[in-house]
Amino acid sequence: DIIAYLGKLFSLDINNAILLSRFLFSFFVFLLIYGFILLFTKEKLAALVTSSFLMLGNSLFARQAIFQILQGEYLNTSYLNYTRPVNPLMTHFFFFSFLLCFWLFLEKKQWRWGVLSALILGLSFYDYFYTWTFLYAFLGILIVIFLLRKKWREAKRIGLVLLGALLIALPYLFNIYRATLHPNYAEVSQRFVFETRSYTLGLVVPLLLVIFLLCFPRKYKEQYYFGLALVIAPFIVLNQQFITG
């Protein structure tokens, strides 16, 4: 819808609207990543490297891309894979917008950033399922960490952000509920999901956790626990079926 309204605003057809969104939102996402990492680490070089790597990494550093570059071949892509609408371009727009505002909320303890965080998280329900499930898992882990550290006020603030996001997401949740009442819902849903309680591990997520635990300096406590919650969240999101089936 955002891309469609963008095309309508500039009187563009669908192809040109998508092309404009690739340039425009990739620029915004780059700034969001840069801004979040800069605020998080206070290091301009780290922010520049991280934002550049995320934008270029899937096109230049994927295994197939590396092999093509080493063999002197052209990359088999028409543009940066990262700028593909809607995913990952729009999903990461909401994801890093939330991380940026939420970190400012934790750091500055100003409720304007908390309200903005709740708004972005609530709107992410309407964008992509994995975005809000990941962020809710992340925030849930962060609440547990704050409770273990006996930081009751911080845990309460996060809970209020979660509640505010749910209020914004009520129309979405209501539509999902109405969909479940349709007589064909059970048959159609089986085309998109399957029942299993098998544990999904993979290599990337555990490797990321190991690297984080070995390399991230623990003297920066707030950044450490924030990052720890981020790297633990994929274990829960990728394996929610272990509980729900």
Stockholm file with secondary structure:
# STOCKHOLM 1.0

chainA/1-245         DIIAYLGKLFSLDINNAILLSRFLFSFFVFLLIYGFILLFTKEKLAALVTSSFLMLGNSLFARQAIFQILQGEYLNTSYLNYTRPVNPLMTHFFFFSFLLCFWLFLEKKQWRWGVLSALILGLSFYDYFYTWTFLYAFLGILIVIFLLRKKWREAKRIGLVLLGALLIALPYLFNIYRATLHPNYAEVSQRFVFETRSYTLGLVVPLLLVIFLLCFPRKYKEQYYFGLALVIAPFIVLNQQFITG
#=GR chainA/1-245 SS CHHHHHHHHTTCCHHHHHHHHHHHHHHHHHHHHHHHHHHHHCCHHHHHHHHHHHHHHHHHTSHHHHHHHHTTCCCSCSSCGGGCTTTTHHHHHHHHHHHHHHHHHHHHCCHHHHHHHHHHHHHHTTTCHHHHHHHHHHHHHHHHHHHHTTCHHHHHHHHHHHHHHHHHTHHHHHHHHHHHTSTTHHHHHTTTCCCCCCCCCCSHHHHHHHHHHHHSCTTSHHHHHHHHHHHHHHHHHTTTHHHHC
#=GC SS_cons         CHHHHHHHHTTCCHHHHHHHHHHHHHHHHHHHHHHHHHHHHCCHHHHHHHHHHHHHHHHHTSHHHHHHHHTTCCCSCSSCGGGCTTTTHHHHHHHHHHHHHHHHHHHHCCHHHHHHHHHHHHHHTTTCHHHHHHHHHHHHHHHHHHHHTTCHHHHHHHHHHHHHHHHHTHHHHHHHHHHHTSTTHHHHHTTTCCCCCCCCCCSHHHHHHHHHHHHSCTTSHHHHHHHHHHHHHHHHHTTTHHHHC
//
